Amino acid sequence: MSIQQQATPATLKVGVVGIGWAGQQHLKAYSRIEGVEIVAVAGMEDELLAQMKQEYGIPHAFARWEDMIGLEGLDAISVAVPTFLHAPISTAALERGLHVLSEKPLARNGEEGRAMVEAARKAGRVLDVAFNHRRRGDIQKLKAIIDDGRLGRPYYAKGS
Ligand SMILES: NC(=O)c1ccc[n+]([C@@H]2O[C@H](COP(=O)([O-])OP(=O)(O)OC[C@H]3O[C@@H](n4cnc5c(N)ncnc54)[C@H](O)[C@@H]3O)[C@@H](O)[C@H]2O)c1
């Protein structure tokens, strides 16, 4: 197959649970990524939910996350709700075969976090956490400098 004939990459169909500040960042970012289609959104604020649905042209909106993860054809979800809900929503989604991008912190404690990781391994799906600062160019540069041993072993860090 020549380069010109290559098939269009498959579209990743995503859903976002939570429409607060964090959820809106996920919606904005997904809407700008080629090959990603936002097919569902869930949140408990009726007016805002309708607004997000319209703004991003999202076909399905749900008040309950339980209904959203049952949507046929969904590939992955973002979990952008209060932290006590990260584990139950992520685990249920992974068990349904969905990939999950959870907001940080991963969970409330190690026990919940480990259960989420275990669910991802069992399902053979991706569980990632939105440690967004780690993806920043300046932070990655600093990490590379540390990994190269050029700073020695950091024992104290202060950020602002
Ligand atoms: N990555 C970052 O920089 C960053 C920044 C801020 C917050 N966060 C994280 O993002 C998460 C959300 O924070 P936020 O500030 O957007 O919160 P928020 O309270 O503003 O929004 C939470 C959203 O979750 C929805 N929700 C709650 N329960 C629900 C349910 N049962 N079904 C469906 N929707 C439900 C609410 O309706 C709301 O839309 C938190 O875990 C927080 O730690 C991350």
The ligand as an SDF file (V2000), in Angstrom:
LIG
                    3D

 44 48  0  0  0  0  0  0  0  0999 V2000
   -5.2410   17.8070   36.3440 N   0  0  0  0  0  0  0  0  0  0  0  0
   -5.4550   18.9340   37.0100 C   0  0  0  0  0  0  0  0  0  0  0  0
   -4.6680   19.8780   36.9260 O   0  0  0  0  0  0  0  0  0  0  0  0
   -6.6780   19.0630   37.8720 C   0  0  0  0  0  0  0  0  0  0  0  0
   -7.1170   20.3040   38.2070 C   0  0  0  0  0  0  0  0  0  0  0  0
   -8.2940   20.4030   38.9570 C   0  0  0  0  0  0  0  0  0  0  0  0
   -8.9530   19.2510   39.3670 C   0  0  0  0  0  0  0  0  0  0  0  0
   -8.4630   18.0300   39.0550 N   0  0  0  0  0  0  0  0  0  0  0  0
   -9.1470   16.8020   39.4740 C   0  0  0  0  0  0  0  0  0  0  0  0
  -10.2830   16.6360   38.6390 O   0  0  0  0  0  0  0  0  0  0  0  0
  -11.3660   16.0630   39.3790 C   0  0  0  0  0  0  0  0  0  0  0  0
  -12.6020   16.9570   39.2230 C   0  0  0  0  0  0  0  0  0  0  0  0
  -12.3000   18.2500   39.7020 O   0  0  0  0  0  0  0  0  0  0  0  0
  -13.2070   19.5110   39.2960 P   0  0  0  0  0  0  0  0  0  0  0  0
  -12.5350   20.6800   39.9280 O   0  0  0  0  0  0  0  0  0  0  0  0
  -13.4640   19.5470   37.8250 O   0  0  0  0  0  0  0  0  0  0  0  0
  -14.5600   19.1440   40.0940 O   0  0  0  0  0  0  0  0  0  0  0  0
  -16.0220   19.7820   39.9940 P   0  0  0  0  0  0  0  0  0  0  0  0
  -16.6460   19.5490   41.3150 O   0  0  0  0  0  0  0  0  0  0  0  0
  -15.9660   21.1820   39.4540 O   0  0  0  0  0  0  0  0  0  0  0  0
  -16.7590   18.8930   38.8870 O   0  0  0  0  0  0  0  0  0  0  0  0
  -17.0970   17.5680   39.1540 C   0  0  0  0  0  0  0  0  0  0  0  0
  -18.0310   17.0680   38.0870 C   0  0  0  0  0  0  0  0  0  0  0  0
  -18.3400   15.7090   38.3730 O   0  0  0  0  0  0  0  0  0  0  0  0
  -19.7200   15.5100   38.1230 C   0  0  0  0  0  0  0  0  0  0  0  0
  -20.2190   14.3770   38.8940 N   0  0  0  0  0  0  0  0  0  0  0  0
  -20.1470   14.1680   40.2320 C   0  0  0  0  0  0  0  0  0  0  0  0
  -20.7550   13.0240   40.5510 N   0  0  0  0  0  0  0  0  0  0  0  0
  -21.2460   12.4960   39.3910 C   0  0  0  0  0  0  0  0  0  0  0  0
  -21.9840   11.3300   39.0620 C   0  0  0  0  0  0  0  0  0  0  0  0
  -22.3750   10.4640   40.0110 N   0  0  0  0  0  0  0  0  0  0  0  0
  -22.2960   11.1070   37.7680 N   0  0  0  0  0  0  0  0  0  0  0  0
  -21.9160   11.9800   36.8210 C   0  0  0  0  0  0  0  0  0  0  0  0
  -21.2170   13.1020   37.0580 N   0  0  0  0  0  0  0  0  0  0  0  0
  -20.8920   13.3580   38.3330 C   0  0  0  0  0  0  0  0  0  0  0  0
  -20.3840   16.8010   38.5810 C   0  0  0  0  0  0  0  0  0  0  0  0
  -21.6670   16.9000   38.0390 O   0  0  0  0  0  0  0  0  0  0  0  0
  -19.3820   17.8080   38.0280 C   0  0  0  0  0  0  0  0  0  0  0  0
  -19.6940   18.1130   36.6840 O   0  0  0  0  0  0  0  0  0  0  0  0
  -10.8580   15.9180   40.8220 C   0  0  0  0  0  0  0  0  0  0  0  0
  -10.4160   14.5890   41.0390 O   0  0  0  0  0  0  0  0  0  0  0  0
   -9.6670   16.8590   40.9030 C   0  0  0  0  0  0  0  0  0  0  0  0
   -8.6890   16.4000   41.7950 O   0  0  0  0  0  0  0  0  0  0  0  0
   -7.3450   17.9260   38.3140 C   0  0  0  0  0  0  0  0  0  0  0  0
  1  2  1  0
  2  3  2  0
  2  4  1  0
  4  5  1  0
  4 44  2  0
  5  6  2  0
  6  7  1  0
  7  8  2  0
  8  9  1  0
  8 44  1  0
  9 10  1  0
  9 42  1  0
 10 11  1  0
 11 12  1  0
 11 40  1  0
 12 13  1  0
 13 14  1  0
 14 15  2  0
 14 16  1  0
 14 17  1  0
 17 18  1  0
 18 19  2  0
 18 20  1  0
 18 21  1  0
 21 22  1  0
 22 23  1  0
 23 24  1  0
 23 38  1  0
 24 25  1  0
 25 26  1  0
 25 36  1  0
 26 27  1  0
 26 35  1  0
 27 28  2  0
 28 29  1  0
 29 30  1  0
 29 35  2  0
 30 31  1  0
 30 32  2  0
 32 33  1  0
 33 34  2  0
 34 35  1  0
 36 37  1  0
 36 38  1  0
 38 39  1  0
 40 41  1  0
 40 42  1  0
 42 43  1  0
M  CHG  2   8   1  16  -1
M  END
$$$$
